Amino acid sequence: WTVNGESIYQSQYPGMCLHSDYPRTRIVSVQECNSSDAQRWTVNGESIYQSQYPGMCLATDYGSTRMVFVEECNSSGPRQHWTVQGEQISLTY
């Protein structure tokens, strides 16, 4: 993954960006980059949240479905802590 400004895109496929259709759905997907608000993200410490909806953070229920989605930010919730290191975005335990 590459974090460039408010875009998060696949390094191997730079035309594919992290995308959220919140509030229609909480599921996060990878779609063709189009610079829309649905593809604007802010990385702040261990939080990654939608720039348009700063109260909605990137989260996962890894261990159950391995899906990535957005939910209300909760700094004490372990499923919302991420580490961005180089081209890797990983869940922080």
Buried (B, 14 or more C-beta within 10 A) or exposed (E): BBBEEBBBBBEEEEEBBBBBEBEEEBEBBBBEBEEEEBBBBBBEEBBBBBEBBEEBBBBBEEEEEEEBBBBEBEEEEEBBBBEBEEEEBEBEE
